Amino acid sequence: MTTVDVTPKPLLNRAMVAVASAQFLSAFGDSALFFATLGVLIQKAYPLWSHSTLQMLFIVAYVVLAPFVGQIADSFSKGRVMMFANGIKLLGAIIIIGGLDPFFGYTLVGIGATAYSPAKYGILGEITHGDQLVKANSLIESSTLAAILVGSLVGGWLVDISPYLALAVCCAVYAGAVVANCFIPRLPAARPGMRWNLKEMVVHFADSAKILWNDRGTRMSLVGTSLFWGAGITLRFLLILWVPIALHIEGLLTPTLLNAMVAVGIVIGAAAAAKWITLDTVNRCIPAGVLLGAGVVVFVLQGSLPLSYAILMLIGVFGGFFIVPLNTLLQHRGKQTVGAGNAVAVQNFSENAAMLLMLGLYTLAVKVDMSVVAIGCAFGGLIVVSIGGLWLVQLRRQRG
């Protein structure tokens, strides 16, 4: 007779500490590496449009590998999948610091990040139980946000000293993440022996996507969250282009600080949404998305540094208030239809496809020498029109 250990374990056990540490280091490295690699492109005088192309290559991995990474995470021990993924990130960073093609190196980092994501979230259910799972998710999200903020600030600061110093720090951080992964217990695979028929995997993924896009609630969530992340990634590059022109400040530190203000605002907006929005009142969050787009237009039309911080924090508040209820609705409906894992995979695909599209439009605008103010106004206007249209559709359905 098999004995099952049901003894309650503390949340911060060895496995959880190892996962949280690896996640912090991995997310820190991702944030810092972006600015470090961007610094290399600037130092080597690559054209402006190549900057957003760099990020597009990172995102392509999420889109192309979306149907497969979930099964990879379930077919092997998730701690080892995380370690292998961080190893790929380390290899990509080494390629960049070694003077080889920065686009190829950054693409490898994107592949590692794509493989890392489902294993990171999936392992929490294997090392925690019951009510601890919610706390574990909160711990991981907090660790991720802290890593993104600190990584962006450190990366922006170091790259102004030397892009290669920043790259060296990224390599050390990724190596630390690999070491942290070694301390995660070697758990059995969740679903060993699964068929590796690529056609079947793609068809299954497509079926899940079709079900979610045909449901009114999840379709609204997918459209809304995709617009949000497309807006977020484009704003990141818009700041890099806008700061030296509007504020006459060179270097990457100021854009990273401004990006940090958006992140702080998102936390505030998310907390407000958690307090005032329920699944029955999700539609109340949509006007915040319209205000987000309007805020971008207002932002690019002014030229004050203190006002920039205030407006970007407000944009973040609108964004957090907009995205959290839509994510909750998608998880709730997705679990009832195609399963939570499949819903997240489809969401990742949709969001990253939207990011690719918006970055493509941004890259084209930069390549044809469109002014940064015109780009910002067009971009903010697109968000207002898109989310405003989504809002009108929902209002008509409520009245009908």
N, C-alpha and C positions, 0 to 999 in steps of 0.2 A: 504493500500500500504506500502511495506517494504522500509525503507530508508537505503541505504548503505552508510556507512561512507567512503568517498574517500579522506578525508583530509590527506595530506602527513604527515607522522610521522618521527621524526628523527631516524637515524639508531640505535643510542644508547638509545633506549627507555627502560622502565623497563624490558620488557620481554627479549630483546636482552642482556641486561647486566646480567640478571639472568642466561640465557642459557650459555653465555660466561664464567661467573664465575663458574657455575657448571661444565662445560667442563674442565676448567683449573684444578679445584680441583680433578675431577675424573681422568683425565689423569695423574696428578701429583701423585695421590695415586697409580695408576696402575704401574707407573715406579718405584716408591720408594718401593712398596710392593714386587716386584720381588726380589730386592736385599736384602730386609729384610728377606724374606722367605728363600732365598738362604743362608743367614747368619745363620739361624736356622739349616738348614741341615748341614752346615759345623761345627757348634758348637756341634751338636749331632753326628758327625762323620758318616753321611750317605755316601755311596760310591759315587765316582765321576759321575758314569753314572746316578745316581738318579737326578742330577741337571738338565739335559736336559729333563728327564722324567717329572719333575715338569712343565716345559713350555709346554710339549706335552699335558698334561692334560688340561691346559688352552686353548690350540688351539682346542682340540677335541670338545669343546662346539660350536665353530664357524662352524665346519664341520657338526656336527649332527643337529644343530638347524637352519642351513641356510635356509631350505625351509619354516620356520615358523615365524621367527622373524619380517619379513616385515609386515605380516598380523597382528601380535600383535601390532606393532607400529601404524598401520592404524585403528585398531578396538577400541582403547581407546585414551583418551587425552594424547598427546605425553609427555607433561610435567610430568604427573603422571607416565607414563611408565619409564621415566628417573629417577624419584624419587624412584620408586620401584626397578629399576636395581641398583642404587647406594646403596639402602638398602641391597640388596643381597651381594654386594661387601663388605659393612661394616660387615655383618654377617660372611663372609668368613675370613676377617681380625681378627675379634674377636675370631673365632675358632682357628686360628693359634696362637695368643698371649695368648690364654687360655691354651696352651699346648696340645691341641688335635691334630688330624692327620693333618699335614701341607698340605699334598696332597689333602685331601678332602676340606680343607678350600680354597686352591688356585683354585681348580676346581669350587667351588661356585663363586669365583671372576670372573672366565672365563665365567660362565653362565650369570652373571650380565653384563659383558662387551659386550657379544653377544646381549643381549636384548637392551642394551643402544645405540648401534651404529646406527641402522636405525631410531630410534626416534630422536636422536641428529641431524642428517642431514635432516630428514623429517620436523622437526618443523620450520626450517629456512624459508621454503616457506610459512608458515602459519603466521609468525610474521613480514615478510618483503615483499615488493612488488617491481616489476619492476627491475630497475638497482641496487637497494639495495641488491638484492639476491646475486649478485657476490661479493659485498663488505662484506656481512654477511658471506659468505663461506670463504673469505680471512681472516676475523677476527677470525673465529673458527679454521681454519688451523694454523694461527699464534699462537693462544692461546694454541693449542694442542702441537705444536712444542716447545714452551717455557716451557710448563708443563713437557714434556718428558725430556728436557735437565735439567731443575732445579730439577725435581723429581729424576732423575738418580743420579745427583751429590749429592743431599741431602741424598738420600737413601744410596749411597755408603759411604758417610762420616759418617753417623749415625751408620751404621751397624758395622763399625770398632770400634766404641765406645761400642755399645751394640745392638744386633739384636732386642731385645725386646723394646728398646727405639725407634728404627726405626719403629717397628710395632705399637707402641703407637701413633706415629705421623701419620702413615697411617690411623689408626682408626679415629683420630681427623679430618683428611682431608676428609675422606669419609663422616663423619657426617656433615662436613661443606658443602659438595656437596649436601647432602639430604636437608639441610636447604635452600641452594640456589635454589633448584628445587621448593621449596614451594612458591617462589616469581614469578614463571612463571604462567601467567594467565591460568585458566582452560579452555582450548580451546576445542571445540567439536571434536569428533572423525572424522577423514577424511572419513572413509568408515565403518560406523556402520552396524551391522547386517549381517556381512559376514559369510558364511558357514564355520564351523570348521570341515570339513571332511579331516582328515589327509592324506588319500590316494589321494584325489583330489589335495591337496596342493603339495604333493611330485611329482605327475604326471605333474602338471603345471610347477614346478621347473625343472623337468627333460626335459620337452619339450623346455623350454627357454635355458637350457644348450646345448641341441642338436643343436638348431638353431645357437647359437653363435659359437659352436665348428665347425660347418659345413661351416661357413663363413671364407674366407681366412684371411681377415683383423683382425677380432676379435679373430680368433684362434692364430694368431701371437701375439696379445696383451695379451691374456690369458697365453700363454706359457711364454712370456717375463716377465710379471709382477709376475707370479708365481715363476719363477727362481730367480727374484730379491729379493722377500720377503723371499724365502727359504734361499738364500745366506745371507741376513741380519740377520736372527734369528740365523743361525749357527755361523756366525762371532761373534755374541755377546758372545756365550759360548766358542768359540775358544780363544777369548781374555782372558777370566777368567782363562783358563787353561794355556795359553801361557805366560802371564805376569810373574808369579813367576818363571817359568823355564828359559825363555830367558832374562828377565830383573832383576831377583832376587829381586822382590818387592812383599811383601806380602800384603794381604788385598784386598778389593774390590774397593777402591777409584781410583786407577790407571786405571783399566779396564773401569770404568764408564767415566773417563775423555777421554780415547781413543775412547769409543763409542760416546761421545759428538762430537769429531772431525769428525767422519763419518757423523753425523747429520748436522754439519755446512757445510761440503762439499756437501751434498745433496741439501741444500738450494742454494748454488752457482751454482751447476749443473742444478738445476731446472730453475733458472733464465736465464741461458745461453740457455737452450732448448727453453724456451718461446720466446727468441729473435731470434733464428736462425732456429728453426724447425717449419714447418707447417704440416697440415694434408696431403698435397701432397708430403712432403719430409720426412715422418716418418721413412723410412728405414735408413736415415742417423744417427739415434740414435743407431742402433744395434752394430756398432763397439765399442761404449763406454761400452757395456755389456761385450764384449770380454776382453777389457782392465781392467774391474773391476775384472774378474777372475784372469788375469795375475798379477794384483796388489796384490791380496791375497797371491799368491805364493811368490812374491818378499818380501812381508811383513814378512812372517814366517821364511824366510831364513836369516834375519838380526837380530841384537840384540841391537840397539841403541834407547834410549827413544826419543830424538829429531827427529830422522828419522822416528820413528813409528808414531808420530803425523803427520808428513808431508805426509807419504804414506797413512795413513788412511783418511786424508782429501781429498787426490787425489782420493782414492777409492770412497769416498762419492760424489765427483764431477762427476765421471763417472756414478755412480748410479743414481744421480738426472737427468743427461742428458739423461740417458737411459729410466727411468721410466715415466717421465712426458708426452712425446709424445705418448707412448703406452696407458697410462691412457686416454688421450684425444681422441685417436682413438676409444678406446673401448666405451667410453661414447657417442661419435658421432654415431657410427654404432649401438650401443645397443639401443639408443633412436629411431632409424629408424626401428628396427626389433622387439625386445621384450619389449621395454620400458626401461627407465633409471634405475628404481628401480630393475627390474628383472636382468638387466645387472650387477648391483652392487652386487646383491645377488650371482649370478653365479661367479663373479670375486672373492668375498670373499671366497666362497667355494673352488675354484681352488687354490687360494693363500695359504689358510690355509692347504689344503691337501698337497701342495708342502712343506710347512713348517714342517708338520708332517713327511713326507717322509725323508726330509733332516736331521731333528733332530733324526729320527730313525736310519739313517745310522751313524750319529755322535755318538749317544749313543752306538751303536754296536762297533764302532771303539774304543771308550774309554774303553768299557767293556773287549775287547780283548787286552788291553794294547798297542795299537798302539801309536807310539810317536806323540807328538803334531805337530812337523814339518811335519811328514808324513801325518797326518790328514789334515793340512793346504794345503799342496801341492796337495793332492788328491782332496780336496774340491775345490780349485781354478782351478785345471785342469778340473774338472767336469763342472764348469761354462764356462770355455773357450770352451770346446768341444760342450756343449749344445747350447750356444748362437752362437758359430761359425757355427754350423750346421744350425741354424735358419737363419743366415745371408746368407749362401750359397743357401738355398732354395729360399730366396727372390731374390737373384741375378739371379738365373736361371729363375724365373718367369718373371722378368723384361726383360731378353734377349729373352724369349720365346714369 
